[in-house]
Amino acid sequence: MTIQQLFAHLDSFRIEIAVEDGELRCRGKGEPMPAALMEELKERKEAVIRYLEESHTEPDSKLPYLNKSGDLVIPFNSATKYHWWRPGGMSVGEMENQLKSNLIH
């Protein structure tokens, strides 16, 4: 599972994750996190922390991702460069290509 897939899975359970004082903090807004997902987070803790610290330049921003059906999901609270509907926003095709090439992470 890629980091993007892991975050998409967390998102599907309405689980928000953040780094506080070098530790992962999870906050659920829906059903409890499955044990397998919790284990995945524990095993990949350092990679997840690095991803969060390197990828998010805006507080509470989310990254676009491809869901299980292959549809592009652009969270509204993603960085404005991913908002295709705004002037200067990245095109949908460009985002899909970058996701498939693993350039957005």
C-alpha positions as CSV (number, residue, x, y, z in Angstrom):
1,M,0.0,0.0,0.0
2,T,1.4,3.4,-1.0
3,I,1.3,6.3,1.4
4,Q,-1.4,7.9,-0.8
5,Q,-3.5,4.7,-0.5
6,L,-3.0,4.6,3.2
7,F,-4.3,8.2,3.5
8,A,-7.2,7.4,1.2
9,H,-8.0,4.5,3.5
10,L,-7.8,6.6,6.6
11,D,-10.0,9.2,4.8
12,S,-12.6,6.5,4.0
13,F,-13.0,5.9,7.8
14,R,-13.1,9.7,8.4
15,I,-9.8,9.5,10.4
16,E,-7.7,12.6,10.5
17,I,-4.0,12.3,11.2
18,A,-1.4,14.9,12.2
19,V,2.0,15.1,13.7
20,E,2.3,16.7,17.2
21,D,5.7,16.8,18.9
22,G,7.1,14.1,16.7
23,E,4.2,11.7,17.3
24,L,1.2,10.7,15.1
25,R,-2.1,11.8,16.4
26,C,-5.3,10.3,15.0
27,R,-8.8,11.7,15.4
28,G,-11.8,9.7,14.2
29,K,-15.1,11.2,13.1
30,G,-16.7,7.9,12.3
31,E,-16.4,4.3,13.1
32,P,-13.3,3.0,15.0
33,M,-10.1,2.4,13.0
34,P,-9.7,-1.3,12.0
35,A,-6.9,-3.1,13.7
36,A,-5.1,-3.9,10.4
37,L,-5.1,-0.2,9.5
38,M,-3.7,0.7,13.0
39,E,-0.9,-1.9,12.5
40,E,-0.1,-0.4,9.1
41,L,0.2,3.0,10.6
42,K,2.5,1.7,13.4
43,E,4.7,-0.1,10.9
44,R,5.0,2.9,8.7
45,K,5.1,5.6,11.4
46,E,8.4,7.2,10.3
47,A,7.4,7.3,6.6
48,V,4.0,8.7,7.5
49,I,5.5,11.4,9.7
50,R,8.1,12.3,7.0
51,Y,5.3,12.4,4.4
52,L,3.2,14.7,6.5
53,E,6.1,17.0,7.3
54,E,7.4,17.2,3.7
55,S,4.1,17.3,1.8
56,H,1.9,19.7,3.6
57,T,2.8,23.3,3.4
58,E,-0.7,24.5,4.3
59,P,-2.2,23.6,7.7
60,D,-4.7,20.8,7.5
61,S,-4.3,20.5,3.7
62,K,-5.1,17.2,2.0
63,L,-3.6,15.7,-1.2
64,P,-5.6,14.6,-4.2
65,Y,-5.7,10.8,-4.7
66,L,-7.2,8.1,-6.9
67,N,-9.9,6.1,-5.1
68,K,-10.4,2.3,-5.4
69,S,-12.5,2.9,-8.6
70,G,-9.7,5.0,-10.1
71,D,-11.6,8.3,-9.8
72,L,-9.7,11.4,-9.0
73,V,-10.6,12.8,-5.6
74,I,-9.6,16.4,-4.9
75,P,-10.3,17.3,-1.2
76,F,-11.7,20.8,-0.9
77,N,-9.0,21.6,1.7
78,S,-6.2,20.6,-0.6
79,A,-3.5,23.1,-1.6
80,T,-4.9,25.6,-4.0
81,K,-2.5,24.4,-6.7
82,Y,-4.7,21.3,-7.0
83,H,-8.0,23.3,-7.5
84,W,-8.5,23.0,-11.2
85,W,-11.4,25.4,-11.0
86,R,-9.3,28.3,-9.9
87,P,-7.0,30.4,-12.1
88,G,-3.5,28.7,-12.1
89,G,-4.8,25.4,-10.7
90,M,-3.4,22.2,-12.1
91,S,-5.5,20.5,-14.7
92,V,-7.3,17.2,-13.9
93,G,-5.3,15.4,-16.5
94,E,-2.0,16.6,-15.1
95,M,-3.0,15.6,-11.6
96,E,-4.1,12.1,-12.7
97,N,-0.8,11.7,-14.6
98,Q,1.3,12.8,-11.6
99,L,-0.6,10.5,-9.3
100,K,-0.2,7.5,-11.6
101,S,3.5,8.4,-11.8
102,N,3.6,8.8,-8.0
103,L,4.8,12.4,-8.3
104,I,2.1,13.7,-5.9
105,H,2.9,12.2,-2.5
